[in-house]
Amino acid sequence: MGNRAFTFSRWGTVAPVSGWQFLSGKFTGGPKADLFGYQPGDGSLWIGRNKGDSFTLQQWDTVNPKDGWQFVAGNFTGGRGADIVGYHSSNGSLWIGENLGTQFRFRQWGNVNPAAGWQFAAGAFTGKARTDLFGYHSATGGLWVGENTGIGFSFRQWGSVDPKNGRQFVAGDFTGNGRSDVAGYQPDSGAVWVAENIGNRFQLSQWATVDPAANWQFAAGSFTDRAKSDLFGYHPSNGSIWVGDNAVGSFIFEQWGSVKPSDGWQFVAGKFDADHWVDVVGYHPSNGSLWMGKSSARPIEGYCWPLSAAPGESISFRISAEGPCTAEFRRHLSTSASVDSDHMDDLAFVAATQEAPPEPYRSGCGWAETFSLTIPNSWRSGIYSARCSDADNNTSDITFVVKSSAGARSRIAVLANVNTWLAYNGWGGKSKYTGLARTSFLRPAPGAAPEGDLHLTRGELWVLGWFESAGFAADLYTDIDFHNDGCDAAQYKCLVLNTHPEYWSTRMYDNLTAYLDAGGSVIYLGGNGIYENGEYEPDLTGMVFRAGVEGGPRVNAIFRRLSPARPERSLLGLATERCGVEGSPYEVVAADHSLLAGTALNAGDTFGDFGLNTGVGNGKASGWEVDTQNGLGAITIPIDCDMEDGIVPPSVLPSGTVVLARGKRDNRGPGADMIYYDHPGGGFVFSAGSLTFGGSLVVDGAIQQIIRNALTKAGA
């Protein structure tokens, strides 16, 4: 990965020299992080204004009692600058220190019970614009999230761990979707865990073990790329400083330098200089010195526009890197746990570093074109990527779609869910899931890489892989293409919705209605479909979510609440029921239906008991996010889907809707409904209603026969 290190320079001194607690945040309104300091000797609170090469300290307030406080920083009040929350273990009180520009205004925002033994971290856990609180209680092992209500924190337990002394927790976006997760470290074993935020609870898995086991200090930050948080680690035995490179599922630790003296340091991470990369500031109590450690890592990153092109059309690639690089173009499918990639072409190019603006997630990166690709006539429709590599073998995958040329089209159209890819893209620090109303396509999207998140491109590859292996040619289009042009029912007998088509524009909904009215058939092989509205910016390079309100409630944008009404049940025959579903097989309800012909299934039999999409749960065919015909969540507000309360107008099911099979219930609620109905336009709608369905399609013979029957019935 090349020589990566921190280069330290002295940025200031504090007095008295010892005892300080430091945090980072944008307290003074500038584009770079400042330093917050708490001195328990006299209870004073200070801000170190970032001058670009030093910190200028100014006292902002004093707390009483003067010692025993724990502070975290975040945008708790929705203002322009970072605020602080203070916790005091004497009575469990939580206080908000609102940032007034030159001082803090304190108000009590609640209490925790029991009063003592808490460790807190700040993050975007619930998808609101204001920062939430994570709390770990050492005596019980409880992991709690305090949702920011604007006047306090509403705590719910999201998980638990064995209550052991010395655990340390840091918050960061370790999965790259813009939502905060938590990394935990246990000093008696050296185990490092990640508690992944799946909307309303944590899913824990071990990502690393550090050696020696004890005495580490950690901080979270995007040190190796700007897509997800890594772990910075400092060990006082020898002063070594390390970065655990986030490989999504593991941290790969590499030493990035050392400090002298070896022990006694406290480090905080933040974007302290103008290039907007995460660096660290170290404080040493022997002399009160403050040192800024600038990261040398500048990995290759990139994006493309447009996201799709037909043979003869061109795509522009914008890359940030240093020096000679290569791009390997590949076409992707999958019928197993791995991705099958066909090499298509190579391109050598020379790249230059391109800086990201302060809010690339909102306005895009604005990078200059590095090279352009004209799609060759020989390339078949499908999901492709440019794997860009630099001289140090750092890589970046840029996913794009190749459409079919007008003279070589098939009878099946499939949509690539680029709107959902965008909503979950946390590159640059924020996503729709941190409260953004406006977000841009014009930035890297590593989660949508062919081997990325299992509910994005990677999940879609299973459906595309099975279609091709079973002899069904399909033409791929993006959501943007469907928004612009709809789908020609005379050409395409069948339109397939794949894996996770969560976010649609109203025009897409209307185009689907028009396609069905014209005689087309829809095969929906996913879950959580046509759920929430997002509208394109006029130039199509970004989307407006949350009904255009920054930090606004999701519930105001779900399709079943729009005016005029566009409920998903009226088109798909079902609607999102619940999220975070562990997974179950389907149980046959209508064994005599023509789509079950050749399966040898009888009423009460089960199928889909195994699958490969284990992003959340066990991968069985009815799982992760599921839809039902008339379950409580489908006709009101979906269960466990990070959704606010609200009134949902009644919707009408299509006439003649038949439930073919149902995912088996678990102790939290129903599984997915699999439905069919004949549409008055002349085609039909088949809906599987489960996000994990594609991962079972490639391994389950009964599911394969059902989909083969549906495609044949559609005339595809």
Summary of the structure (lengths in Angstrom):
residues: 716
radius of gyration: 26.2
end to end distance: 47.4
largest distance: 81.5
contacts: 2653
relative contact order: 0.08
helix: 13%
strand: 41%
